[in-house]
Amino acid sequence: MSIFGLYFSLKEHIQSGIRPYLTIGVLFVIARTSFWLLHGHVTLFPDSEGYVELAERIANLDLTGYDARRTLGYPSLIAIAFKNLQMVVVIQQLLGLASIFFLFDMLRSREVPVLTCIGTSIISCSLFHVLFYETVILTESFSLFLLTMTFWYIDKKNVLTQHANATPHIILSLMLALLYLTRPFFIYITLTVAFYILANKRLFALKGRASTSLTIALPTILAFLLWGTFNKKNTGYFGSTSFLGYNLSQTTVGFIDKASDEHRVIRDLYVKKRDSIKLYGKEHQYPMSIWFAYDELLAATNYEHAELGHQLKQLSISLIKDHPVDYLKQVAISWKDFWKYSIHWDPNGFNNDLVKKAAIGAVLYVERPLLLMINLVFLTLCALWSIRIFRKEESLYGLTSLVAVAILLGSLLQAMVVYGGNSRFRFPYLLLIIYFTVSNLHLIKISRGKTHPST
């Protein structure tokens, strides 16, 4: 059999029945098994401690005096795994496989060729970016699964267009509530989906749209109110977490010295630590200056964690109001950083120096350029999409448009509330970015084929 005959025979077999899923699944398992043999341990970062601590409290059914550092979603996953972190990693890997299947199915629903879908899925699940987050005790991998599943479900059940059956709306509402409880920032996803349905006059009467929107948003709103009230009881301050003030203070790091004397203790210690970091040329630590000043601030103010966070929130809001130009400059920097490439990993965890060097080389010279190119193509396609929307050549209320709005809005909102590690916030959107990019490139290819038919 010739090479071409073998290729078409393989193509025919892969395209039949369940074999695409089997192909993806087998290669997914091979990639994870190889990675585990070469980097066989769970990775913990400073942020991991808060999730493990809350998981311990959940397992013991005791949240008395909890200081609102985290929400319940991801720690509940750890508790369900009996606080066995290796089991958490296995669960995250299984959820990663499900996420890749969701990506494949969404691409196929846009009639992207099977081999393209398989190739896209295999490359996506083999990225070091994905492999490492699956072995880290952080919310990123679980958030990627929940976010991808949510949009897959919207697509699968035609939630944006159907009205008669309330069950899909209820299921979607629970998914969105879990997404919020895992990553409070994603409350905007719930509001965006609810608004999409409410604003789409082509669906059905206003009363029906309002009812559907409320059904979708209600569990998330209730979760927000209940958890916020619980936190107020424990800390004295209403909110999803006590970290908002710290995050906002990172956005004001560049002009914190302009704070009023009302906050001079916090201001002076913050400026001292920030300038010290700049003096010693540790620019990568600059956005995190507040955390290097954290212990000194607690000691100097006699505040607890939540109270210091509240004071930083008040200080930051005041600064933003008084210095909007400085704030907008910082937002622009944070938004740009969102699209950069960074990987949250532990290369020293490889048990072989040669493998370690190969992995670093693959990240720097293959994966980094690939993902940066995908980001650039995605933003270019978004610009073309916005032109088509403006010309009314495409509906604003389809799934692809909702994906674009959710990603772009998320990139802007995260830039508004935090500075530092912004590219890490992009990870949960990874498969949606790939979906939007590949499906739109496929549409462009089809439209060019129609415009320039072969002779």
N, C-alpha and C positions, 0 to 999 in steps of 0.2 A: 504494500500500500504506500502511495506517495505521501509526502509531508502534507500536501493540501488535502488529500483524502483523509488522513488521520485527523487534521484540524476540523474538517466539516463533520466527521463522525463524532468527535469529542463534543463539538458544538451542539449537535443534535441530541446527544445523551444528556448534556447539562441542562438544555432547555426543556426537557421533559419532566413533568410531575414535580416531585419534591426534591429532585436532585440538586437544584441550586442551593437550597437550604442545607442539604447534606454536605455539599462542597464547601460552603462557607463555614459550617459548623466544624468540619474536620480540620480545616486550616486554622480556624480560631483556636481549637484545642491544641494543635501542634505548636502554635505561636506561644500560648500560655504555658504549656509544659516546658518548652525550651527556655522560656524566660525564667520560670521558677527554678529550673535546674541551675541556671547561671546567676540568678539573683534571688535566691530562695529565702527571703525574709520579709516580714511586714515592716513598712517604713512609718516612723512616727515623726511628726514635726511639732513645734511648740503649740500650734493650734489644735493638735490632736487631743491634748490633755483635757480640754473643756468638754469634748464630746464623750470621752471615756468616763469622766467624772459624772456627767449627767446620766449616762447609761447605768452607772452604778446606782444612782439614786432611783432611777426608774425601776431597776430590778428589785430594789429594796422597798419600792412603793413609798418612798419618803422624799418629798420635795420641800420639806420644811426649811425656810430660810434661804432658798435658792436665790442666787444673785443675778439671775436673768441673763447669763452670758450666752446661752444657746437656746434654740427652740427644740421641740420634742422629736422632730422627724428622724434625723440621722442617728441620734443616741438611742432611739427606740429600735432601730435596725441592729445596733450593737448589742442591746439588751436581749433581743430576740435570738441572737447568735450566742447567748449565754456568756457574753463578754469575752468570748474566744476570738481574738483578733484574726487568727488564721482562717477561722470560719467566716468572718466578715469579708475577708479577701475573696474567698471562694464564692460567696454570695454576690459580691461586686462583679466578679468575673462572669458569673451566670447572667446577671443583669446586663452586663456588657454585651454578651451574646444576643440577648433579647433586643438590645438597642440596635445592633447591627442588622438583625432581621427586620426591625421596624424601618430602618433606612432602606433596605432592599425593597420592601413592600411598597413604601412610599414612592420610590423611583419607578417601580413597575406600574404603579397606578397612573404615572405620567407617560407611560408607554416608552420608557427608556429601554433600549435593547437589553436582553437578559445578560449577555456577556459583559456589557458595560456596567450593569448593576452589580454583577458578581465581582468584577475587578474593583469597582469603587468600594464595595463592602469589605473585600479582603484587605485592600490598602488601608482603609479606615481603621480596621480592627488590629492592624499590625504596627501602627504608629507607636513609638516609644512614649509619646505623649499620653496615649490611652493605656498602654501596658503599665506604666508607673502609677498613674492615678488609681488604677484598680488595686494596687498593692499598698496604697497609702490610706491611713485613717483620717480622711477628710471628706467633705460632702461632695466634692467634684464629680466623682464617678456615679454616685447615686443620683445627683442632680441631673447629670446628662441622661441617665436612664429615664427619669420621671419626665423631663422636658421633651425628650424624643417620643416617649410613649404617648404623652398628651397630644402632640400634634399628629401622630400616627392615628390615634383614636378619633380625633376630629375629622381626619381624612376618611378613615374607614367607615365611620357611621354618618358621614355627611352632616355633621352637627351644624354647620353653618347654613345649611339649606333646608333641612327637614324640621317639621314642627309637630306632626301628629303624635309621635311616640316620645314620651317624657323620659323613658328609662335611660337613653344615651346621655341626656342632659344631666341627669342625677349622677350617673357614673363619672362623667367628665367633671362635675362639680367636686366630687370627692378626690379625684386625681389632683385638681388644682389646689384643694385645701392641703393635701399632703405635700405638694410642691412648695407651698408657702411655709408649712411647718418645717420643711427641710432647709429652705433658704428663704427667709422673710422677704428679701429683695424681690423675689418672684411674685409678690402680691400683684405687681403690675400686669403680669400675664393674665391673671383672673380678670382684672378690670378691662384689659384690652379685648379679650374674647367676649366678655359681656357687652362691651360697647359696640363691638363689631356687629353683633346680632341686633342690638337695639337700633343702630344707625342704618341697617340695611332695609330700606323701604321696599325692596323687591321681594322680601320674604313673605310677610303677612301683615295683618293689621298691627297698629302700635300696641294695643293691649296684649296681643299674643307675644310680640317681641319683648315687651317689658316683663311679662311673666317668665319667659324663657331666660332672659338676662338675669333676673332675680334668682331663679332656680340655680343657675350656674355660679353666681357670685356668693350666694348665701352661706354655704359651709365655710368658705374662706373668711368671709366677714365675721362669722361667729367665732372661728378659730382665733382670728386677730383680737376680737373683743375679749374673749375668755382668757386667752394667754396674757394679753396686756393687763387685764384686771388682776390676774393672779400675780403678775410681776409687780404691780403697784402695791399689792398687799405685802409682798416680801421686801421690796426695796423702797417703796414710797413714790415710785415713778412709773407711769403708764408707758408701755412700749413693748415691741416684740423682743428686743434684746437690749442690754445695757451698753452695746458696742457702738450705737449710732453716733454718740458724741465723740468717741475716739476716731471714728471714720471721718466725721466732718472736720475734726481738727487736723487730719492729714491733708484735707483740701486747702486749709489755711496756713500750711507750714511756711509758705513763701512770704506771707505778710502778717504772721502772728505778732511781730514786733510792733504793729500798729494798733494792737489791742489797748483798751483804756486802762487807767490805773485801778479801776474797780477789780480787774483780774490780774493785778501786777504780780502776785506770787506765781500763779500758773504761767503767765506770760514770760516772766524773767527766767524761770527754770527751763521752759520750753525753748526759748531763744538761745539760752546758754548751751543746751544740748545740741540744738540744730547747728549752731555756728561751730561747735567743736567737731561735729561730724564733717562739716564742709572744710574746716581747717586741715583735717588729717586726710582729706581726699577720698573719703568713703562715700562717694556720690550715690552708690547703690543703696545705702542705708538712709539717705536723706529723707525720703518720703515717710520712713518709719521713725522719725525723730521722737515722736510722742511716746513711743514704746521704750525708747532708751531713757526717757525722762520719767517713766511711769513710777518706779519705786521712789524716786526722790519727791515726786509730786504727792504721792500718798503720805509720805513721811512729813512733808512740809505743811500739808493742808489738814491732816488728820481725817481725810475723807476715806470712806469705803469705796470699792470699785464702782458701784452703781452711782454713788453720789458724785464722784469725780467725773464719770461719764456725763452726768446731767450738767455739771458746771461747764464742761468742755463743749457740750451741745449749745448751751446758752451763749457762751463766748464766741463760738464759731458762727452761729446765726447772726449775732450782732456784727461781727467782722464782715460777713458776706453782705449784709445790708449796707454797711458803711463804705465798703470798698468793692462794688460790683465788678469793676473793670479787672482788678487783680484776681477776683474769683473766676471770671469768665476766661481769663488767660490760663488759669490752672485747669479749668474744665477742658479747655482745648488740648492741653498737654496730656491729661488723663485719657481723653478720647483717642488721641493718637496712640498712646501706649497700649490701649485695648487691642489694637490691631497688630502690635508687635508680636514676636515669638519669644516665649520663655517656657521653660519646662521645670516643673517642681519635682525634682528627682534626687536620688542619692547614687551617683555614679560609683562612689567608693564601695557600694554594696556588692558589686560584681566580684565573684570569687576567683577571677583570673585577670591578670593585668592586660593580656592581649585582648580579651573580650571587652574589657573596660575601654581600652583605646579605640577598638572597633566601634563600640556603641557611641562614644563621644564623637567620633568621626561621622557616623551615620546621622547623628542628631544635627551636627553643625553643617554638614555639606550635602545632606540629602533631605532630611525631614524639615529643617528650618526653611530652606529655600522653597520647598514644596508648599508648606502651609502659608508662608508669606505670599506666594503666588496665588494660592486659593483665595486668601483674604482680598488681594488686589482685584482679582477677577470678580469676586463677589460684590465688592463695592462698585465696580464698573457696571456690572449687570444691574445693580440696584438703581444706578443713575439712569440706565436705559429703561428699566421698569417704571421709574417715576415719570419719564417722558411719555411712555405708553399710557400710563394712568391719566396724565394730564390731557392727552389727546383722545381719551376715552376708547383706546384700542384694547384695553384690558380692564377687567373688573377689579375694583379695590377690595371686593369682599370674597375673593377666592382664597383657597388654602395657601397658595404660593405667596400671595400678597400679604396674608396674615403672618406668614413666616418672616418675610422681609421686614414688616413693621415691628414685629416682636424683637428681632435681632437688633435693628437699628435703634429702636427706642431703648432697648436694654443697654446698648453701648453708650448712649447719651446719659441715661439715668445713673449708671454706675460711675460715670465720670463726674457727675454732679455731687455724689455723696462720698466718694473715697478716692484717694490718690496713693498709689503704691501697689505693685503687683497687679496692675489693671489687666494685663494679658491673661492672668489666671482666671479672671471673671469670664473670659471668653470661652473657656473649655466646655461648659455645659451646652453651649450653642454649636459645638463643633459639627455634629452630624446634621444639624439643620442648615448650617452654612454650606456644607457639602451637598446636601439635598437641593438647596436652592440653586447652587452653582451648576451642578451636573444637569438638572432638569431644564434649566434655562438655556444652557449650551445646546442641549438636545433640540429644544424648540427652535433655536436660531439655525441649527443645521437643517431642520425640516423646512423652515421658511425659505432658506436659501435654495434648497432643492426645488421648491415650487416656483421660485422666482427665476432660477436658471436651470430648466429641465435639460436633461441630457439629450443630445441629438443623435 
